[in-house]
Amino acid sequence: MKKYLLSILTLIIPLLIFAQDASVEKEKGLDEKIDKAFGDATGWFVKGIFYQIPFGSVDQDVNIDLKKDSDLYKIEEKNDSLYVSSIKMGNRTASSLALTTSNDNIIINDGGFKVAKKDMPNMVSLKATAPFTQVFWVLFPLILGAIYFTFYFRFINFRGFLTSVNIVRGKYDDLDHHESLVGAGDSTPGGDNIETIAIENHEGEVSHFQALTAALSATVGLGNIAGVAIAVSIGGAGATFWMIVAGFLGMASKFVECTLGVKYRDIAEDGTVFGEPMYYLTKGLKDKGMAGLGKVLAVIFAIFVIGGSFGGGNMFQVNQAAQLFEHMTGGEQSFIHGYRWMFGLVMAVLVGIVIIGGIKKIAKVTDKIVPFMVVIYVAASLFVIIVNYNMIGDAFTQIFNGAFSPEGVAGGVIGVLVQGFRRAAFSNEAGVGSASIAHSAVKTKYAASEGLVALLEPFIDTVVVCTMTALVLIITGNVTAANAGLDDAGAILLTSGAFESAISWFPYVLTIAVVLFAFSTMISWSYYGYQGWAYLFGRTKKMEYAYKVLFCLFVIVGASISLGSVIGFSDAMIFAMMVPNMVGLVLLAPKVREELKKYMSAIKGVKASE
């Protein structure tokens, strides 16, 4: 296996060096050409997933000087006409136009217009119309599903919080073996399917805490750093309010999917645990007489999770980590400038060492990295906030006053729930189904116990970590319209600068944090993607090594090339995972309620017997 991997690396590294040299020597490098070709081929899918539904309208009179260039519109010359498009109205783009005065030489169509060059006027007066706001359609099943689960399970995201903390602390670890709860001939008092006890005395591979940190490692990352900066730049301080709301609602969705992940998991003869949406979609819907629908949804999900693991869970992570590392080590003067494949190679080797060991090795790494980095990041955030304690009141005033303004709503919904997710696997992945893959390996017979543990993820990831980042940005004055439209690299640097204003040396610590966050995200997503791969191609050693070698190669490629279109496509696949998963969650919610009732009764039984 090692010889095979080295042979492939030997072949690919010279190609990467050639590609990077070509990109320096030519105006458009090989990586950019590949990126454009990929974008042209997959643009339809990305546009479909991220189609925005317009709500309301805003009118504005616009004067366009056809003799001058402007940042507010785009002018192109074709044949004997000038074509004007992309007319900006503040933060909006005009969707339709109307002439305020008649002119036969002007034709208006599809949010733009053309003017015949003969008798061309100098100025054109128009009435422009733009949507008041636009919402990505994929947000509706995510938000509506989370609201539905919140009410269906009677606010489990709040009333189950303390129980969740106690489970992680190990207070109920002996519950599965409590003699008063085990009936005659029943070795699974939690009511799990028979497949989950195929191996006697083996109910899982990792502890509740390790399962939580393994899943958190895939969610706590660049979305908490770059995604939040983008959100508050678009929507102002009020975006923070919607971030918190999204986090609390997502706790209910995470509870449902992770309970199902444990309930319908499989355990192989060697004790390896398999549990993910593919299993609860097939088994669960089969129990409800919808076997055909379950198989179709499972295959669709498996395809999307593989694509998401190579893109958003791999290439994007290492690409952004490499960018920040290059910036902090001198930018164009950095020793890795032009040779970022070397950074990717180091990361690929480290990732390969971990993922070869499976979920146990991943859990052992993440249960050390994640708590350590989260504590450092939150501590630094608290330090910045405390140093500027006199501005805390004003920051919260900005948050609440801006929460319901049009800008605040746009920033909160689009900036956080979309930008944050697209840039780091959607801030907390609630409703996407990926976290259930890590949680299904937990050592327990009670499915609902791990569902309760999982609901802590959105709280930690979004309510705590993302809010800390937002407060730092607001207090240090980095929430301005001038920062709207930031790309990921710029957003990371904006957050870095905010911390630097209070802790001069912290950008270097943040660089290390970004690299470690990216590393932990990659190793967790490698496990997610492999489960989809194995579901489609089987669990042979050959298929396992094929996937893991491919994953490591994509780490090197991701650090080396431009990723605009590639990341747009892979992030669309991650978002698309939500569609088949949410259908299954809604249909299987009654099963989750049964599991919750069993587990809570077991807790009461132990307390009564003590």
TATA-V278007 format. One line per field, one symbol per residue. ss: DSSP state (h for helix, s for strand, l for the rest). phi: phi as a letter, one per 30 degrees, with the letter a starting at -180 (. if undefined). psi: psi as a letter, one per 40 degrees, with the letter a starting at -180 (. if undefined). Layout:
ss=???
phi=???
psi=???
This chain:
ss=lhhhhhhhhhhhhhhhhhhhhhhhhllllhhhhhhhhhhhhhhhhhhhhllssssllssssssssllllllllsssssllsssssllssllssllssssllllllssssllsssssllllllssssssssllsssslhhhhhhhhhhhhhhhlllhhhhlhhhhhhhhhlllllhhhlhhhllllllllllllhhhhllllllllslhhhhhhhhhhhhllhhhhhhhhhhhhhhlllhhhhhhhhhhhhhhhhhhhhhhhhhllsslllllssllhhhhhhhhhhhlllhhhhhhhhhhhhhhhhhhhhhhhhhhhhhhhhhhhhhhllhhhllllllhhhhhhhhhhhhhhhhllhhhhhhhhhhhhhhhhhhhhhhhhhhhhhhlhhhhhhhhhhhhhhlllhhhhhhhhhhhhhhhhhhlllllllllllhhhhhllsllllhhhhhhhhlhhhhhhhhhhhhhhhhhhhhlllllhhhllllhhhhhhhhhhhhhlllllhhhhhhhhhhhhhhhhhhhhhhhhhhhhhhhhlllhhhhhhhhhhhhhhhhhhhhlllhhhhhhhhhhhhhhhhhhhhhhhhhhhhhhhhhhhhhhhhhhhhhhl
phi=.ddddddddddddedddddddddddcdbdddddddddddddceddddddcdcddbiabcadbcccdcbdadcaccbcbhcbcccbhddbidccecabbddbdaddcccahibabbdddhdddbbcbccbbddabbddddddddddddddeddchhddcdcdddddddddjdcddddcdedccddiccbddidddddbdcdibclcbdeddddddddddcdadddcdddddddddciddddddddedddddddddedddddeddcdcbdddjdcbaaeedddddddddcibddddddddddddddddddddcdcbedddddddddddddcjidcddcdibddddddddddddddddddidddedddddcddddddddddddddddddecedcdeddddddddddcdedddddddddddceeddcahhfbidjdjddddddddddaccedddddddddeedddcdcdddeddddddddiccbddcdiddddddddddddddddcbecdedddddddddddddddddddddddddddddcjcddddddedddedddddddddccdbedddeddddddddedddddeddddceedddddddddddddddddddd
psi=dddddddddddddddddddddddddidhiddddddddddddedddddddfhhhihaihihhhhhheeiiieeihhihhbfihhhafhhgbeihhdiihheiiheehhhhfeaiihhdhfhidihhihihiidihhhdeddddddddddddddfffdedeeddddddddeedfdeddehdeehihehegeefiiddefdhifheadiiddddddddddedhbddecdddddddddeadddddddddddddddddddddddddddfiihideehhhhidddddddddddeffddddddddddddddddddddcdecdddddddddddddefebeeieehefeddddddddddddddddeaddddddddeddddddddddddddddddddfdeeddddddddddedeidddddddddddecddddeffhdeehededdddddeeigiehddddddddeddddddddcdddddddddddefegiddeieiadddddddddddddddgdedddddddddddddddddddddddddddddddeifiddddddddddddddddddediiecdddddddddddddddddddddddedddddddddddddddddddde.
